Amino acid sequence: MTIDCGKLADLLFDFVSGELPDDQREVLEAHLKACRPCYVHVETYRVTITLTRKLPCDRLPPEFERRLRDLLIRECPGQMGAAE
């Protein structure tokens, strides 16, 4: 099995979260050793996750929250009902 850059992007979440099966993880790690752009992409993804987890969990300003909900309802009709 081989992993190209596109497939790596598809597997990125499972890889970073440690949920990728060992055989796929090993192939993905081999790709990262040979592909600098993918290595940088994965490291950037990891740093982004680490930094965003450190952000405070303040509530959104009410007006911004209302506008965001309105936008999501317009852009994703039928999908917002479960989240409310």
C-alpha positions in Angstrom: 0.0 0.0 0.0 1.2 3.5 -0.8 -0.1 6.9 0.4 0.1 9.9 -1.8 -0.4 13.5 -0.6 -4.1 13.5 -1.3 -4.6 10.3 0.6 -2.6 11.7 3.5 -5.0 14.6 3.7 -7.9 12.2 3.9 -6.2 10.3 6.8 -4.9 13.3 8.6 -7.5 13.5 11.4 -7.2 9.7 12.2 -3.4 9.9 12.1 -3.1 12.9 14.4 -5.7 11.5 16.8 -3.9 8.1 17.0 -6.9 6.2 15.5 -5.1 5.1 12.3 -4.5 1.4 12.0 -0.8 0.5 12.5 -0.2 -0.6 8.9 -1.6 2.6 7.5 0.2 4.7 10.2 3.6 3.1 9.2 3.0 3.8 5.5 1.9 7.4 6.3 5.0 8.0 8.5 7.2 6.7 5.6 5.5 9.2 3.3 6.1 12.0 5.8 9.8 11.2 5.9 10.0 11.5 2.1 7.6 14.4 1.5 8.6 17.7 3.2 5.3 19.6 2.2 3.2 16.8 3.9 5.4 16.8 6.9 5.0 20.6 7.3 1.2 20.2 6.8 0.9 17.6 9.5 3.0 19.6 12.0 1.1 22.7 11.3 -2.2 20.8 11.9 -0.8 19.5 15.2 0.3 22.9 16.4 -3.1 24.4 15.4 -4.9 21.8 17.5 -2.6 22.4 20.4 -3.0 26.2 20.3 -6.7 26.1 19.8 -7.2 23.8 22.8 -5.5 26.5 24.9 -8.0 29.2 23.9 -10.5 30.4 26.5 -14.0 29.1 26.2 -15.7 32.4 26.4 -19.2 32.8 25.0 -19.7 34.6 21.7 -21.2 38.0 21.9 -24.9 37.6 21.5 -25.2 39.6 18.2 -22.3 37.7 16.6 -23.9 34.3 17.7 -27.2 35.3 16.2 -25.6 36.3 12.9 -23.5 33.2 12.8 -26.6 31.0 13.4 -28.5 32.8 10.7 -25.7 32.2 8.3 -25.4 28.5 9.1 -29.1 28.1 8.8 -29.0 29.7 5.3 -26.0 27.8 4.2 -26.8 24.4 5.7 -30.6 24.1 5.6 -31.8 21.0 7.5 -28.6 20.4 9.3 -28.9 23.0 12.2 -32.0 21.4 13.9 -29.9 18.8 15.7 -27.4 21.3 17.0 -30.0 23.7 18.6 
